[in-house]
Amino acid sequence: MIDPKAIDDLAKRFVEALPPGFRQFQADMEKNFHAALQATFSKLELVTREEFEVQQGVLARTRAKLEELEKQMADLEIKIAGGSKRRKAAEKPTEPESDE
């Protein structure tokens, strides 16, 4: 989930952006912003950068494996196609020569 320190920092930046007249309410506003941000982020089902990078690595390995399997399939298809052509050539009847 989201790092609580990041939420605190974000709430603090919102409060600091308020005009000076509102700064007297800074502590209260900071708590309110923090609660609102926490609720919003929890609804978004966000992941941490670390979790994202782990999944990115899994995806890269899966993609590499898929490409490897696709290459193997293509090689096998070529072998199968080549084998069937040779069999057809061997099975092809020869025409008798005419004595004309």
Number of C-alpha atoms within 10 A of each C-alpha: 12 14 10 11 9 10 18 18 13 16 21 18 13 15 21 14 10 12 8 11 8 12 14 9 11 17 12 12 18 20 15 13 20 20 15 13 16 17 11 11 15 11 9 9 9 12 13 11 11 9 12 12 12 12 12 12 12 12 12 12 12 12 12 12 12 12 12 12 12 12 12 12 12 12 12 12 12 12 12 11 11 11 12 12 12 11 10 10 10 10 9 9 8 7 6 6 6 5 4 3
